[in-house]
């Protein structure tokens, strides 16, 4: 079970306040990751939450967890679509975008910078991260912020609260399914 990784790295997405999350699952001979992903998708898809293995190397697999409606909303933004088109993203189906994202990981053998769009980061911060090569940012939290510091700081605080509360509840034997199905609202 990868419950603890989901809680640690994806609580804001599970809570519905962040589009997507990305985390590593290190190779373990006892873990059948594809079966785990299938089981989590069976559990979480009715809640609009999806998991994909987005990249695999010798040491780990990278898991992308996202809220479908939030991702569709983001991808329906004309500016985001135009930005992604510059990296070869095309199509109308979400799977077209996910497939091309996987391709970009494999092509680069590292995280492509446009991943920020898939995680719900502001487009102008993603663009500026690329432009300034990760330097000259104003603050750093879940991402490097180049523009609206107040908005992003508030987002970071919300993400941190959900992670803390989910972690606390889960460590006190509150079932993973109950956390996700019941939700927590601040």
Long-range contacts (C-beta under 8 A, 24 or more apart in sequence): 1-36, 2-31, 2-36, 2-40, 2-63, 3-170, 3-176, 4-170, 5-63, 6-40, 6-65, 6-176, 7-163, 7-166, 7-167, 7-170, 7-176, 7-179, 8-163, 8-167, 10-65, 11-159, 11-162, 11-163, 11-165, 11-166, 11-167, 12-158, 12-159, 12-162, 12-163, 13-49, 13-65, 13-66, 13-67, 14-49, 14-65, 14-162, 14-166, 14-179, 14-180, 15-162, 15-166, 15-183, 15-184, 16-67, 16-70, 16-183, 17-158, 17-159, 17-162, 18-67, 18-70, 18-119, 18-120, 18-159, 19-66, 19-67, 19-70, 19-71, 19-74, 19-118, 19-119, 19-120, 20-64, 20-65, 20-66, 20-67, 20-70, 20-71, 20-118, 20-119, 20-120, 21-64, 21-65, 21-66, 21-119, 22-54, 22-62, 22-63, 22-64, 22-65, 22-111, 22-115, 22-119, 23-62, 23-63, 23-65, 24-60, 24-61, 24-62, 24-63, 25-60, 25-61, 25-62, 25-63, 26-59, 26-60, 27-58, 27-59, 27-60, 27-61, 33-61, 37-63, 43-177, 43-180, 44-180, 47-180, 47-181, 49-180, 52-98, 52-102, 54-98, 54-101, 54-102, 54-105, 55-102, 55-105, 55-106, 57-109, 62-105, 62-111, 64-98, 64-101, 64-118, 66-118, 68-94, 70-120, 71-118, 74-117, 74-118, 74-120, 75-117, 77-123, 79-123, 80-117, 80-123, 83-114, 83-117, 83-123, 83-126, 83-127, 84-114, 84-117, 87-112, 87-114, 89-114, 116-143, 119-143, 122-147, 122-148, 122-151, 122-152, 125-152, 158-186, 161-186, 162-186
